[in-house]
């Protein structure tokens, strides 16, 4: 802890894998926060996680954690269908909330967050927007090094055919679009610094699970700008983002699951040589994107900065995802304006 200001005391709802393996270690290495408590629906699980991670308090229910007056902010990594209900409960208990993505099952549910007290901050946990590689990539785009950014292509996949896994249960928000399709969608919004005007999608669903297992989409940002992406829960693990202008192409090698505490690389290629022989590599300093996001949120809680992405941003993310599902159902473009 390098900041002299009072640390943000975090409480973690559940012992979910993303929290235990990624977010909690990130917060513990952040400059603004510390993890003060963790809760689970079973006290033994909470106590075991607390012992493993060096957390002082463990609770056997979410309600007990929310009632703790010493907790300033909550991280909510519960299954998707519990994101809004527990976020609302946390705010009612006087806590700020950083919620795992997607923040809701749909835009209608997410809109409940727009009516919360303005002195309690709520944000969707897209850690990628806090990583130095994304910040640097946007600096390169803004510099004009690519020419005008006209096209973005992204692919994100992993393989999971476990019928008991929450990502394979459609009634609680499983499937590729909600789990990982949200990342390429945010990629387009972040780098174009604009909103899509219409979307088109094609979805293949698992015949047993009913979840979308392979989804592809085109997002039209207007002015000849487009994002194309494919995501899958049943293909070989892979991820990549390519950003194209008339002058050059910028490639983010590990755009979404950047390894914590390790260097990453961007490749800027003017296309003068085949097989990427003309690509120039820029090394991005080691970072922990979860810790970086905790610091952004923590500084906003302290009033040092404005929260860059709040409930309205999260609602927009869900509206775009809703439109992608609607497009597949109608087999047609769906307008967002």
Buried (B, 14 or more C-beta within 10 A) or exposed (E): EEBEEEBBBBBBBBBBEBBBEBBBBBBBBBBBBBBBBBBBEEBEBBBBBBEEBEBEBBBBBBEBBBEBEEBBBBBBBBBBBBBBBBBBBBBEBBBBBBBBBBBBBBBEBBBBBEEBEEEBBBBBBBBBBBBBBBBBBBEBBEEEBBEEBBBBBBBBBBEBEEEEEBBBBBEBBBBBBBBBBBBBBBBBBBBBEEBBBBBBBBBBBBEEBBBBBBBBBBBBBEEEBBBBBBBBBBBEEEBBBBBBBEEBBBBBBBBBBBEBEEEBEBBBBEEEEEEEEBBEEBEBEEBBBBBBBBBBBBBBBBEEEEBEBBBEBBBBBBBBBBBBBEBBEEEEBBEBE
